[in-house]
Amino acid sequence: MRSYVFLAMLAPAFAHSADMQLKYLDEAIVPADLQIDGDKVGGLSSIEYTNGKYLLIADDSKKPRYFQANIGISGKKIEQVQFEKSLPLVDKKNHSGVVDPESLRVAPGSGDIIWTSEGSVKYKHAPAIFMQTRQGQVNFELPTMFDITKSSGPRHNAVFEGLTVAHSGQGIWVSAEGALKQDGEESSIEQGSMVRISYFDFASKKMQKQFAYYLEPMVNRPEAKPDAFRTTGLVEILQVNEHQFLTMERSYTSGIADGGNDVSIYLIDIKGITDTSRMTSLKNQPLRPASKTLLLDMATIKHQLHSKHIDNLEGMTFGPVLDNGNRSLLMVSDDNFNVHGKQLSQILLFEVDTAQPLR
């Protein structure tokens, strides 16, 4: 763990066997040629369960949109997946710039849509957080630490990837996929990195607090070629209660027969963490990041999937209550519209077994 001064070791907050377990139940694959309202269904980078329906964002900068779907669950099986409509995310007449849609949630009460864009740092298009209301689109105000410059700010394709509505219902938590330039090097096979998870309230649309999260090193795939493209990141977050979140980390290595995706789900705890919202850099700073407990390495359940495959998972949401009274959890993968080779839009169903019922 280089370049950081920890106040405490990254010890698990709880033993996962006592606090939470994820049990795999079923898988559904979205047809690669499916179209709704003339739009191709693909690039599914997030999933949100609201009012009995599912909203899934499409990672498409040319036509930013999200889909409404009905996912029928019967017992412990996915009975059907029916995409019902395609909905626009931006009004081209009133919007300029480049967006890269990554995550979408629904504000409680109002039903307003909140979504994130990574922009395109390489081409000097800033990342953004939007709220789409009946009156129009509103931008959240980003602090200067997220300004895109040569020496500081976010790296290309490593900005606002994860989003969750806060447990209070008064705001959102937004996670960066990778470390800011001023916070240290990116994660590599040899070392991890520190990324920031920030809270914005709905009233001011400004960041109010923030904490650090330790992103694990890349998964080492020794079968990869020496020049293989490798990346890793924090791709989704989901708040469980006042002080706990689920996080999804995905490591990717190109040129691997199984697709090269390694995905892990963690339970994190923010009790006693350091507020990093006023820290210009996290390097050589005494800080206490969120504690982490590994809940599930997806490689351990791959043989149970119908596809026997873990694809580019990027989204997760709590779904309806199952017949046994436990909550469901659904995950979705981004097939990149198959422009990089054959990939799957897979929807995975899990049962969440917890010591305390989820609200």
C-alpha positions in Angstrom: 0.0 0.0 0.0 2.3 2.7 -1.2 1.9 6.5 -0.8 -0.7 6.4 1.9 -0.6 6.6 5.7 -3.3 4.4 7.2 -4.7 5.1 10.7 -5.9 1.5 10.8 -5.4 -1.7 8.8 -8.0 -2.5 6.2 -9.5 -5.2 8.4 -13.0 -6.6 7.8 -15.8 -4.7 9.7 -17.6 -8.0 10.2 -17.4 -11.7 9.4 -19.5 -12.0 6.3 -20.9 -15.3 7.4 -22.6 -13.5 10.3 -23.5 -10.2 8.6 -24.4 -10.8 4.9 -24.2 -13.5 2.3 -25.0 -13.4 -1.4 -26.4 -16.6 -2.8 -26.5 -17.0 -6.6 -30.0 -18.0 -7.9 -30.3 -17.5 -11.7 -29.1 -15.9 -14.9 -30.8 -14.4 -18.0 -29.2 -13.3 -21.2 -30.5 -10.4 -23.2 -30.5 -11.1 -27.0 -27.7 -9.3 -28.7 -30.0 -8.2 -31.6 -32.9 -6.9 -29.4 -34.2 -3.4 -30.3 -36.9 -1.3 -28.5 -38.4 1.8 -30.0 -35.8 1.6 -32.7 -32.9 1.6 -30.3 -30.5 -1.2 -29.8 -30.5 -2.7 -26.3 -26.9 -3.0 -25.1 -24.2 -1.2 -23.1 -26.2 -1.8 -19.9 -24.0 -0.2 -17.3 -26.4 0.1 -14.4 -29.7 -1.3 -13.1 -32.3 0.3 -10.8 -35.4 -1.2 -9.3 -38.3 1.2 -8.8 -42.1 0.8 -8.6 -41.9 -2.8 -9.7 -39.9 -1.9 -12.9 -36.2 -1.8 -13.8 -34.3 1.1 -15.3 -31.1 0.3 -17.1 -28.8 3.0 -18.5 -27.1 2.5 -22.0 -23.5 3.5 -22.2 -23.9 5.2 -25.6 -22.5 8.7 -26.1 -24.1 9.1 -29.5 -27.7 8.6 -28.2 -27.7 8.7 -24.4 -30.7 6.8 -23.1 -32.1 4.3 -20.6 -34.5 1.5 -20.8 -37.5 0.5 -18.8 -37.8 -3.3 -18.3 -40.0 -5.8 -16.6 -38.0 -8.7 -15.0 -40.3 -11.3 -13.7 -39.0 -13.3 -10.7 -40.8 -16.5 -9.7 -39.5 -18.4 -6.7 -35.8 -18.3 -7.2 -35.8 -18.0 -11.0 -35.9 -15.2 -13.5 -39.1 -16.0 -15.3 -38.9 -13.3 -18.0 -37.0 -10.2 -19.1 -39.1 -7.8 -21.2 -37.7 -4.5 -22.3 -40.7 -2.1 -22.6 -39.4 1.3 -23.7 -36.4 3.4 -24.5 -36.2 6.8 -22.9 -33.8 9.8 -23.7 -31.3 11.1 -21.2 -30.5 14.4 -22.8 -32.4 17.0 -24.9 -30.0 17.6 -27.9 -31.5 21.0 -28.4 -30.5 22.2 -25.0 -27.3 20.1 -24.3 -23.8 20.5 -25.6 -20.7 18.5 -24.9 -19.9 14.8 -24.7 -21.4 12.5 -22.2 -20.5 8.9 -21.3 -23.5 7.5 -19.4 -22.5 5.1 -16.6 -25.0 4.9 -13.7 -28.6 5.9 -13.0 -30.8 6.0 -9.9 -34.2 7.4 -9.0 -34.7 10.1 -6.4 -37.1 9.0 -3.7 -40.4 10.8 -3.6 -40.0 12.9 -6.7 -39.1 10.1 -9.1 -36.4 12.4 -10.7 -33.7 10.6 -12.6 -30.1 11.0 -11.4 -27.3 9.9 -13.7 -23.6 10.2 -14.1 -21.3 10.8 -17.1 -17.6 10.1 -17.2 -17.3 12.7 -20.0 -14.1 12.3 -22.0 -11.1 13.5 -20.1 -8.8 12.7 -23.0 -10.8 15.1 -25.2 -11.3 17.7 -22.5 -15.0 17.0 -21.9 -15.7 17.2 -18.1 -17.5 14.5 -16.1 -20.9 15.4 -14.7 -23.7 14.4 -12.4 -27.2 15.2 -13.7 -30.7 15.3 -12.2 -33.4 15.0 -14.8 -36.6 16.6 -13.5 -40.0 17.5 -14.9 -38.8 21.1 -15.2 -35.6 20.2 -17.0 -32.1 19.0 -16.4 -30.0 20.2 -13.4 -26.3 19.7 -12.9 -24.7 19.0 -9.6 -21.8 21.3 -8.8 -18.5 19.5 -8.7 -15.6 20.6 -6.4 -12.3 21.7 -8.0 -10.6 18.3 -7.2 -12.6 16.9 -10.2 -11.5 19.6 -12.6 -9.8 18.0 -15.6 -6.1 19.2 -16.0 -2.9 17.7 -17.0 -1.5 17.3 -13.5 -4.6 16.7 -11.4 -8.2 15.6 -11.5 -9.7 12.4 -12.9 -8.0 10.1 -15.4 -9.7 9.3 -18.7 -12.4 6.7 -18.4 -12.0 6.5 -14.6 -14.5 9.0 -13.1 -18.1 8.7 -12.0 -18.9 5.0 -12.5 -20.9 4.2 -9.3 -24.0 5.9 -7.9 -26.4 5.1 -5.1 -29.2 7.0 -3.3 -28.1 7.7 0.3 -29.9 5.7 3.0 -31.3 9.0 4.3 -33.0 9.7 1.0 -31.6 13.3 1.1 -28.8 12.9 -1.4 -26.5 10.6 -3.3 -23.1 8.9 -3.0 -21.0 8.9 -6.2 -17.9 6.9 -6.6 -14.9 7.4 -8.9 -13.7 4.4 -10.8 -10.1 5.1 -10.3 -7.7 7.3 -8.4 -7.5 11.0 -9.1 -4.1 12.0 -10.5 -3.2 14.0 -7.3 -4.0 11.0 -5.2 -1.4 8.6 -6.6 -0.8 6.0 -9.2 -3.5 3.8 -10.7 -4.0 0.2 -9.4 -1.6 -2.3 -10.9 -0.9 -5.9 -10.4 1.7 -4.9 -7.8 -0.4 -2.4 -5.8 -3.8 -1.0 -5.2 -4.9 2.6 -5.1 -7.1 5.0 -3.2 -10.3 6.3 -4.8 -12.9 8.8 -3.5 -16.6 8.3 -2.8 -18.5 11.6 -2.4 -21.8 12.6 -1.0 -24.0 15.3 -2.7 -27.2 16.5 -1.1 -30.3 17.1 -3.2 -30.9 20.6 -1.6 -27.7 22.3 -2.6 -26.5 19.9 -5.4 -23.0 20.3 -3.8 -20.6 17.8 -2.3 -20.9 17.8 1.5 -18.6 15.0 2.6 -16.4 12.2 1.2 -14.4 9.2 2.2 -11.5 7.1 0.8 -11.9 3.6 -0.6 -9.0 1.2 -1.2 -9.2 -0.3 -4.6 -7.5 -3.7 -4.8 -4.6 -4.5 -7.2 -5.5 -5.8 -10.6 -6.1 -9.5 -10.8 -3.0 -11.2 -12.2 -3.8 -13.3 -15.2 -0.5 -15.1 -15.9 -1.8 -16.5 -19.2 -2.1 -13.0 -20.7 0.4 -11.7 -23.2 3.0 -9.3 -21.8 1.5 -6.4 -23.8 -2.1 -7.2 -22.9 -4.4 -4.3 -22.0 -5.2 -4.4 -18.3 -7.4 -2.2 -16.1 -9.4 -2.3 -12.9 -11.8 -0.1 -11.1 -14.7 0.5 -8.7 -17.6 0.2 -11.0 -20.7 0.3 -8.7 -21.8 1.1 -5.2 -25.1 0.4 -3.4 -25.9 1.7 0.1 -27.2 -1.0 2.5 -27.8 1.0 5.6 -26.5 4.2 7.4 -22.9 3.0 7.5 -22.6 0.0 5.1 -22.4 -0.3 1.3 -22.0 -3.0 -1.3 -19.2 -2.3 -3.8 -18.4 -4.0 -7.1 -14.8 -4.1 -8.3 -14.0 -5.3 -11.8 -10.6 -6.2 -13.2 -10.1 -6.8 -16.9 -7.3 -8.3 -18.9 -7.5 -8.5 -22.7 -6.8 -11.5 -24.9 -8.1 -14.1 -22.4 -10.2 -16.9 -23.6 -12.9 -16.5 -20.9 -13.2 -12.8 -21.6 -10.8 -11.6 -19.0 -13.3 -10.2 -16.5 -12.7 -10.7 -12.7 -15.4 -9.3 -10.5 -15.6 -9.1 -6.7 -18.3 -7.8 -4.4 -17.4 -6.3 -1.0 -19.3 -5.1 2.0 -17.8 -1.9 3.3 -18.3 0.1 6.5 -17.8 3.8 7.0 -17.8 4.0 10.8 -14.9 6.1 11.9 -13.7 7.0 8.4 -11.7 10.2 7.6 -13.6 12.9 5.7 -11.4 13.6 2.7 -13.6 16.3 1.2 -11.0 19.0 2.0 -7.9 17.0 1.2 -6.3 18.2 -2.0 -4.3 15.0 -2.2 -4.5 11.6 -0.4 -0.8 10.8 -0.8 1.2 10.7 2.5 -1.9 11.7 4.5 -3.0 10.1 7.7 -6.4 8.8 6.9 -8.8 6.0 7.7 -10.5 4.5 4.6 -13.7 2.4 4.6 -13.1 -1.1 6.0 -13.8 -3.9 3.6 -15.1 -7.5 3.7 -15.0 -9.7 0.6 -18.5 -11.1 0.1 -18.2 -12.8 -3.2 -15.5 -13.5 -5.8 -17.6 -14.1 -8.9 -15.1 -16.7 -10.2 -16.3 -19.1 -7.4 -19.8 -19.2 -8.9 -19.0 -19.1 -12.6 -19.6 -22.9 -12.9 -23.2 -22.4 -11.6 -24.2 -19.9 -14.4 -26.0 -21.2 -17.5 -23.4 -19.3 -19.6 -20.5 -20.5 -17.5 -19.2 -16.9 -18.0 -18.6 -13.7 -16.1 -18.9 -10.7 -18.4 -18.3 -7.0 -17.9 -20.5 -6.6 -14.8 -21.1 -2.9 -14.0 -24.5 -2.5 -12.2 -26.4 -3.8 -9.2 -29.7 -3.1 -7.4 -31.8 -4.5 -4.6 -34.9 -6.1 -6.2 -38.1 -7.4 -4.8 -38.5 -9.5 -1.6 -38.3 -13.2 -2.4 -40.8 -15.8 -1.3 -38.7 -16.7 1.8 -38.7 -13.0 3.0 -35.1 -12.2 1.9 -34.3 -9.4 -0.5 -33.1 -10.1 -4.0 -30.1 -8.5 -5.6 -29.7 -8.2 -9.4 -26.5 -7.4 -11.4 -26.2 -6.5 -15.1 -23.3 -6.5 -17.5 -22.3 -4.0 -20.3 -21.7 -5.8 -23.6 -20.1 -2.7 -25.1 -22.5 -3.3 -28.0 -20.1 -6.1 -29.0 -17.7 -3.7 -30.7 -14.7 -5.3 -29.0 -15.8 -8.8 -29.8 -18.6 -11.1 -28.6 -19.9 -10.2 -25.1 -23.0 -10.8 -23.2 -25.7 -8.6 -21.6 -26.3 -10.9 -18.6 -28.7 -10.3 -15.7 -27.8 -12.2 -12.5 -30.2 -12.9 -9.6 -29.0 -13.3 -6.0 -30.6 -13.8 -2.7 -29.3 -11.5 0.1 -29.1 -13.3 3.4 -28.6 -10.8 6.2 -28.6 -10.9 10.0 -30.9 -7.8 10.0 -33.7 -7.4 7.3 -33.0 -4.9 4.6 -35.3 -1.9 4.4 
